[in-house]
Amino acid sequence: MLRVALSQLTTHYRRFVAIGLAVMLSVMFLAATLMVGASTNASLGASIGEAYRKADLVATSKNGEPFTQAAVDAAVSSPAVADSYAERSTYVTFQAGGGEQFGRLRNAAPASLEGAVLSSGSMPSQALEAAVDVKTAGHLGLTVGSTLELHGAGPVKNAKVTITGLMQATNDPFSSSAAQLLASDTVLNAVQDAGAGYTGLQFALKPGEDVSAAKDYISHRMEAAGAVSPVVETAQEKVTSTVAMLSAGQDQLTVVLLAFAGVAILVSTLVVANTFSVLVAQRTRELALLRCLGAGRSQIRGSVLLEALAVGFISSVLGVLAATGLMTALIAWAKSQPEQAFATLAVPPSAIIAGLVAGTLLTVVAALVPAKAATAVAPLAALRPADDASVRNRRGRLRLVIGLLALLGGAGLLAYGSLNVALPVALLGGAASFVGILLCSTLFIPSVVALAGRLAAPAGVPGRLAAVNATRNPARTSATAAALLIGVTLVSLMMTGAATSRQAFNDTLAENYPVDLSAQTAVDGTANLSQAVDRIKTLDGVSAAVLLQAVGTLKDGATPDGGRTVYALPAADAGSVLRDINLKPSPGMVYLPEDSVAGRAAIGTTAGDVSLESKVLRTRNVPAFVEATSIASAPLPETPGMVWVKLDDSVSGDRVQAIQKEIASALGVPERTVSGAAIERVTFNSIIDVLLLVVTGLLGVAVVIALIGVANTLSLSVLERTRENSLLRALGLTKGQLRGMLAIEAVLVAGVSALLGAGMGVVYGWLGAQATLGGVATVVPAVPWMQLLAVFGVAVVAGLLASVIPARRAARLSPVEGLATA
């Protein structure tokens, strides 16, 4: 039987090309998914974790308090520490580019822990030297050799430094909005108050040291030295905790990627099992004949499993290589984009091992079921045609019962998981319900295809035959439809999930950063403010701009630091300038930043005190404001107003900086007074774009898997019907009519599968997004209609193309030769 198996692989290798492609692409999908997780973490490490990417351990204060010198000395004296960096940072102002600028200054780290990458020049090595990022240098016209006078918080906190080097611009969204400056401790001492402390610590451990033990030791040493709530983490743990902080304390990114890997495993299993089952089922008569010639059941099973093992392993190797190539190309393309240069490729061993094991194992398991079916009956019985599963026989009723139980139970779990934001439960429920649908597909897909076949009636005899074929052999129709149903459902699921998640991300960003840019106006020259705002509106990249007058001051008690200015926002302009579409100012209400005191707020105005009901927002990035008609008084004298600006969605980070400079020029104020979340928004959107980019690449793989499955089952169904097609030819059906019949049949099956798959994908995608992000954002279904329409068109065209080669093969065979086929 070993020779039989090897002869099957060599003599009938064409049979295994299709199953090999399906396995290869399924493994490619799974391995690429795991690479997405590793690459995402690496990309986040190169953006959010850029500052500590070289560190083994990072220590920060849980409550934000700086570390004292005693705590630093206690930590760095740990015997496990080979090198350390105690970070000091502060914000400074300086004159450059025709105005006052704002930047973040930190002390340089040792070479082994310095996260900044030098672009040109040299790192600061002397007392009054500094390095600046290339983006700021280009924006302000700075070069190596330029001098800057840095101003700290106090009037005498100044330092004049010489630029010795230009650093690559930071990808950290928390730091990208300010100029980045690097200097020695001497410069920090000159611009910072004595005893300001250290903002964080980084450690490089000695080779072979136990990381967990080092974390505990350093943490205990720092606490003993007086540090309050020090948190010691690895660099990756720090990235993960930062991402969790951005998503309300939940590490949603890891959960999403694990769910994505689970979906990939399920799809791989279904595609491989379906395709291999069709292939082995076609050989049932052949295997039964071998049993008649003396082969035992175990020998038959062993022969089929050996074929599956060889095909699965070779295809898995090719799939892992293809996944690596795909991810390399996607990351290389992302890195070529200025806003996504932080994209980083990571190929973990788990992706390689999981791909090889999963592909091989799934192929063997998929072959086991049909092989067992072929050996479970008497040899002579197996040579007879098998009855299809239907409600009229025991096998069909059992399949229906199991399918309905899986569908109903899975749907309940999916609904529960979505409503309660329990992704593992929703994932299990979605998988179970989809398997239930596939189990029941033999009982309803042929009928739906036959119903759709009425549309083919104008095609004459080929159209009527195509519709009849759908119900005459339900198993064959369902097997053909299942391959495309799996692929289209997955693609629609991912498209809907991506669109819904992107909408949820945008809504969350809009809630946290409702205003792109804001600038305080000058106290004098208010007569020209309207002209200045009109000029700002005409700037390239500006979508809207509005002037807010200062109309009052909050009394003590309304906020932790009472005395904040209250601004009046015209209701007509609120919708055009605010990102948060749910933030619609109402008359008689004052809107306060996060952490303010709820209840009624007392506001002092030029006409006297006013008491308004307050609403505390979930953001600190806006000042207190009211709808313009809420306070009927003149603007506060000698108090600057404010201009809010909304930018176009497509504006780049470089353009944002240019717009800040142009706004400052229009208003006649220092550039540092123009602030906002625009750059943070651009950077966060770039990170999201990188994640969605790799998902889009995987969608392409899913489409190809589906098309291979359709081509497999169509080809095998044509081979299965050689005698039948030859008989039709003998009865007068022309070659053209035969090809037309097979083409119409393929289009009908593909169209029905695409419609059903798109509908299920939309439901699964929305519920999956709700289960994933429902705890941190308001999830509103977003259906990408144009993309789904494109998927439907591709599926129908693919079904038509998949029928071309089998139809040509069937038409080329003469009726006499076909009728003589065994």
Secondary structure, DSSP 8 states (H G I E B T S, - for coil): -HHHHHHHHHHTHHHHHHHHHHHHHHHHHHHHHHHHHHHHHHHHHTTTTGGGTT-SEEEEETT---B-HHHHHHHHT-TTEEEEEEE-EEEEEEEETTEEEEEEEEE---TTT----EEEE----STTEEEEEHHHHHHHT--TT-EEEEE-SSTT-EEEEEEEEEE-----TTTTTSEEEEE-HHHHHHHS-TT--BSEEEEEE-TT--HHHHHHHHHHHHHHTT-SSEEEEEHHHHHHHHHHHHTTT--HHHHHHHHHHHHHHHHHHHHHHHHHHHHHHHTHHHHHHHHHTT--HHHHHHHHHHHHHHHHHHHHHHHHHHHHHHHHHHHHHHHTSGGGTT------HHHHHHHHHHHHHHHHHHHHHHHHHHHSS-HHHHTS------TTSHHHHHHHHHHHHHHHHHHHHHHHHHHTT-HHHHHHHHHHHHHHHHHHHHHHHHHHHHHHGGGGGGG-HHHHHHHHHHHHSHHHHHHHHHHHHHHHHHHHHHHHHHHHHHHHHHHHHHHH---SEEEE--SS-GGGHHHHHHHHHTSTTEEEEEEEEEEEEE-TTSSTT---EEEEE-HHHHHHH-S-TT----TTEEEE-TT---SEEEEEETTEEEEEEEEE-S-SSS-EEEEGGGS-S---TT---EEEEEE-TT--HHHHHHHHHHHHHHHTS-GGGEE-SHHHHHHHHHHHHHHHHHHHHHHHHHHHHHHHHHHHHHHHHHHHTHHHHHHHHHTT--HHHHHHHHHHHHHHHHHHHHHHHHHHHHHHHHHHHHHHHTTTS-------HHHHHHHHHHHHHHHHHHTHHHHHHHHHS-HHHHHT--
